[in-house]
Amino acid sequence: MVNTINRRDFIKTTAVAGTATTMAGSLLAYPSQKRVKMAVIGTGLRGQWVLSLAAKYPEVDIPAICDIDETMLAAALKILKEAGKPEPRVYRRGDEDFRRMISTEDLDGVYIATPWHWHHPMAVAAMKNGMQVGTEVPAALTVEECWDLVRTSEQTGMNCMIMENVCYRRDIMAILNMVQQGLFGELLHCQGGYQHDLRHVKFNNGEQAYGGGVEFGEKGFSEARWRTQHSVDRNGDLYPTHGLGPISPMLGINRGNRMVRLTSTASQARGLHQYIVDKGGSEHPNTEVEFKCGDIVTTVIKCANGQSIVLSHDTNNPRPYSLNFRVQGTQGIWQKDARSLYIEGLSDQPHRWEDEAPYLEEFDHPLWQRFEENAVGAGHGGMDYFIVRAMIETFKGAPPVIDVYDAVSMSVVSALSEQSITQGSAPIDIPDFTRGKWRTNVSIFGLSDRL
Amino acid sequence: MVNTINRRDFIKTTAVAGTATTMAGSLLAYPSQKRVKMAVIGTGLRGQWVLSLAAKYPEVDIPAICDIDETMLAAALKILKEAGKPEPRVYRRGDEDFRRMISTEDLDGVYIATPWHWHHPMAVAAMKNGMQVGTEVPAALTVEECWDLVRTSEQTGMNCMIMENVCYRRDIMAILNMVQQGLFGELLHCQGGYQHDLRHVKFNNGEQAYGGGVEFGEKGFSEARWRTQHSVDRNGDLYPTHGLGPISPMLGINRGNRMVRLTSTASQARGLHQYIVDKGGSEHPNTEVEFKCGDIVTTVIKCANGQSIVLSHDTNNPRPYSLNFRVQGTQGIWQKDARSLYIEGLSDQPHRWEDEAPYLEEFDHPLWQRFEENAVGAGHGGMDYFIVRAMIETFKGAPPVIDVYDAVSMSVVSALSEQSITQGSAPIDIPDFTRGKWRTNVSIFGLSDRL
């Protein structure tokens, strides 16, 4: 990398007219100290973790929690007690008891960390009762559910934020910073995905969360109880948001740009069956289960402004973890798996990869620089700190840096990729959930050191 | 990586029933010392290089060469003279003079290194005159041309080999070796592509081959004279074979497997225009040229045995060179850009990438070990030595390790990707050029230390 002075000249002369200051003004009030009341639906392992982070804020009251599992509820109560929070009311009377909580409690916001198919009905119920929503990924499972979230949000004026924590990963935010400063030129192509060997998550012995057996469904524990069934029933990109979430603000999705169509292609399904045979033996009853989800699902998305996005979903086989990030423009390219980038005019040697580290340091995002100490130890490399903080600020009424349109445009890819695969990789149109407003909506995410 | 003994146990217990010795017997006669007569059509820079490699074989006679450019012909004649070969007859009377050469000369084989659109008619003419063919990539530009090559080859009994040198890259052959020994388990997904900043190839000053100006077509020199026009006229993966060639034998394409359909998606086209503006100024006449080919073209292919292949074509923007290789199976994964692999049960640390180097060394292909000294300095990291040698052996009558079906199944992807992009990424069926024989054809490439 050339020295800082040259680099600044470079940026000055090549930066595209950006939106770097747009909306930042309206974020000046945050973080605020306003008191806020939130509840948690779903106190499993993820819910407990987010609860523990939210409980650190003195201005956050947590008057109610909701789950159907007494073990998980007990763990959540312990977390709140240790954080010095008053004991919350507990809603535990079955699957639909969240409705009683929502209609009874006076809440600013609800955080949802339940099995995927509950996210949509819970979010809708909360918004209809005048509560802001933070939902774990994905926000919804079908196109109709996505539209329902949008309509409900628009009708109620409540936001449905998706808790896509990877948007706040430190390297991602540095790259976003570089994109916004024009270092990559005009973006052409991005890649992302979810490449994570989840076999020990999808199967366990019914007693521990990770591994130790090949059970799932009723005999499984934690995510294996419900998540694995999606691999039985559905062939598609089941988990697109970790890859797509971080890319979306770089490409201005829903804000000057949008995704117009996709194609998906699945490989054969082998890994989960093989795992059962290897760990449970060829006589285990689960060897009879037929898994519909292809081991590697590749989705290619075309954007209104011309860019292509490649997403990969790859969770059933031995492989190192990687979210497959690549960001490429007319001026340069970043590729995470190689920990490398190349920027024409900046990189010392033409045609040679350069270590990403000095760039990530120099373009470290102001938000990270400001809150680095708070983020340390907050989970998933610190990004959980930021996503929880953004949710709490949204509950207080801050401008939604991740909104319902982001939630559904990230989430709908699953349903559409299933359709495409069923139809032999046919291109499927992606709905414009903003109904044309993407043309004039301005960027907001990552444009200040506030949210 | 665990020690060799453990590794051998691993291979013994996990290797799939392979084809590792099939056909190898019939290759035992090679290399032979049989005399062979070949001609060269196209004595541009690539043709000259291959000519210089072929001229090293004492048993190879080169009685004729053909081109329309006197400068290039003079260079070729010099190469042959310096190699101690007799002066060949020169066919130089215009574009169609190759037909006179083919009908006049007594030849075993013809090597073709002309602009792309000449490969098909020249290959057909040579086969119809009882000559074997080695053609530079791609073998043909349209689906009909591909069928024509197949029909002609079948009718004449002559082979049309494609000179896909990357098939012989040392790391590729080591990975192929590992695939054949079952280290990756059952393959699920492969990636490849052509990611090479060609702006200095597509444009020059008309006097030098690389760069120095923004001219192309009649005002350009070498490849810029004809190659650049393809980026003006066609939107698709213009150059799929460097990525697809090496992957094909790993997946058993045309030999137990085949590619059944593809989708292609192109990004916007920006890089070539930008280059003209940057290097030639905004007043240069070429700024008026509209380039049809998207800067990044992503093609996803589905195979009969279930696997998916992702190819990327990316030649118009600043970026380090990479052929984007990834090979992934039920047991492990190799990813070139990270120079890493992971094999379950072999890699020391679960979920951690491991340096590829010790594996590439241990599984170095027998062919490379045998001919390493010959390959050094033979161009493109030595792989040109092997592809030229394979061509010469084919001209002598050796079993074709890369045949006409390989030539067209690699090449047809360009035409089909153009169709898919024109139709909004619609899935396009890939013809079965073997007409069902892929089911019983056995693997041959890379299965011995002979060819």
Interface residues (C-beta under 8 A of the other chain):
Chain A: E186 L188 H189 D197 R261 T263 T265 A266 S267 Q268 R270 G271 Q274 G294 D295 I296 T298 V300 I301 K302 N305 G306 Q307 S308 V310 D314 N317 P318 R319 P320 Y321 Q328 G329 T330 Q331 G332 I333 Q335 D337 A338 S340 Y342 I343 E344 P350 H351 R352 W353 G424 S425 A426 P427
Chain B: E186 L188 H189 D197 R261 T263 T265 A266 S267 Q268 R270 G271 Q274 G294 D295 I296 T298 V300 I301 K302 N305 G306 Q307 S308 V310 D314 N317 P318 R319 P320 Y321 Q328 G329 T330 Q331 G332 I333 Q335 D337 A338 S340 Y342 I343 E344 P350 H351 R352 W353 G424 S425 A426 P427
